Amino acid sequence: MGEGVTLQRAAPGDWLLEPQLCLPPTDVFAVCERDSTLLAVPMRAFWESLAREPGFALAWCREFGAQIARMQRRVERLSFHYSSQRVAHYLAAESIGGCGEMTLPFPKRVWAAHLGMAAETLSRTLTEMIAAGKLEKLRGNRYRLLRSN
């Protein structure tokens, strides 16, 4: 048996795709990195709701498009070679309105996993970016990307 593979990593507000829709039958399980609530909807009921409720179908299409856009940003971010580029891209792309400032909704080790790097690499990168004047650490888990530098 090989090692496990992460198919999806969900942040608060994200939804998970049923892997059996696009993969051969396999054992799949979820790991919650913090207390969470998972709402599961049987696929048949979901498809019937889409067909029966046009308002729901339209809202779902909007949400689906937003989820795909988030996934595209994640893939783009993982293509960057330097960890500082990944941090800067995350803060610019995932902050409200692209302002570059946000309070992380999860611990740094989870952020590191989202960025495709080890927690130690993320800590070192944050320290270097702060020292270089590219990043400001505010209180708690809040960071501000400094664009002027």
Helices and strands as residue ranges (DSSP letters): G 19-21, H 43-52, H 54-78, H 83-94, G 96-98, E 101-103, H 108-115, H 119-131, E 135-137, E 142-145
